[in-house]
């Protein structure tokens, strides 16, 4: 298997764990410090830097603390080259499912998310 693919899978596991546990330290290791977080499903259009995003994660009640069933899925990983990749993943928080398009860059030998653009799907 492609070593880059395996490394990205490990980063995605930390990503899922960080969201489920509300662990901003773990998320800080998977996101590049200059990453963006965006969705057009909020009004107005939602765009955050990591400095804006991490406090939101830290302040919310975590899925782990509510005993939510984990719904973490990797739909695809496309490794474009030595330093660029794209992952399409899904996860759930509360009554919402998310489809995340995560753009990765490999900087100083480490894969990190540089952009998270996501779709929100409300569950009935």
N, C-alpha and C positions, 0 to 999 in steps of 0.2 A: 504494500500500500504506500501511497505518497506520504512522506514524513510531514509535509505541510498540512495535509488533511488531518492527520492524527493530532498534530499540535492544535489546530483550530477546534477540533472536537473537545480537547481538554479545556480550552479557553471557554467554549460554550457551556461546558458543565459548570465551570465557576460562575459564568453569567447566570445560568438558571438557578444555581444555589444562592447567589447573591441576591437575586430578585425574591426568591422564596423566603429567605431568611432576613431580608432587609439589611444585608451586610454591605455597607458602603465601602468598607476597606477592601473587601473582595472585588466589588465592582470597580473600585479604583485601580485594581490590577488588570482588569480586562478592557477597560476603556482607555483610549489615549487621552491625556489631559486636555487636548484641544478638540475632542470629539463633539459632535452635535447630536441632538435628540430632537426629533420633529415628527409631527403628525398633522395632517390636514383634517382629521376627524374632530378636532376641537374648534370652537369658535371663540375668539379669533384663532387663526393658525397658530399652533403651538410650536415654539422653537426654544430650546434651552441649551445652555452650555453645561458642562459637567459641574461647575461651581453652583449652578442653579438647580440642577437635577438631583444631585446627591442629598441635599437637605430634604427634598420632597420624599425620597426613599426612606431616609432616616426617621422622618416624622410619622409615616403612615403605619398603621397596624399591619403586621406582616402576615402573609398567607400561612406561614409556619405556626404563628401564635394562635391562629384561628383553626388550625388543624385541617386546612384545605387539602384536598387530594391534588397531588401534583399532576399537571398536564404539560409536560415539557417534551417537545418534539423537534428534531432536526429534519426539515423537509429536504434541504439540499445544501451542498457546499460546492461552490465553483471556484477553484484555484486558478486564477488568471495567469499567474507567473510567480516568480520568486518572492514578490513583496506585496501582492494584491490578491484579495479573495472576496467573495460575497457569500453570505449564508442567509438562507430563508428558514426561519424557525417560528415555532408557535409555543405560547405559554398562556397561563391563566392567572389572573389575580382578581379575587372576589367574583362578581357577576360578569366579568369581562374576559373575553378571549382576545389575544393579541397575535397578529401576524407581524413579525419583525423582519425587516430587511437590514441586515448588518453588513456594512462594508468594513473589511479588515485591511490593515496595512502591517507590514512587518518592518519594524524599526529597531535597529540595534539587535537584530536576531530574535525579536519577540513579536508575536502576533497580537495585535490589539484592535479593538473596534474604534474606528474613526467616525462612523456615522450610523445612527440608529434611526430609521424611518419606519413608522409602524401604522398598521390598520387596527382599529378597535372594532370588535364584534360583541355586541351586547347579547348575553344569554337570556332566554325567557325565564 
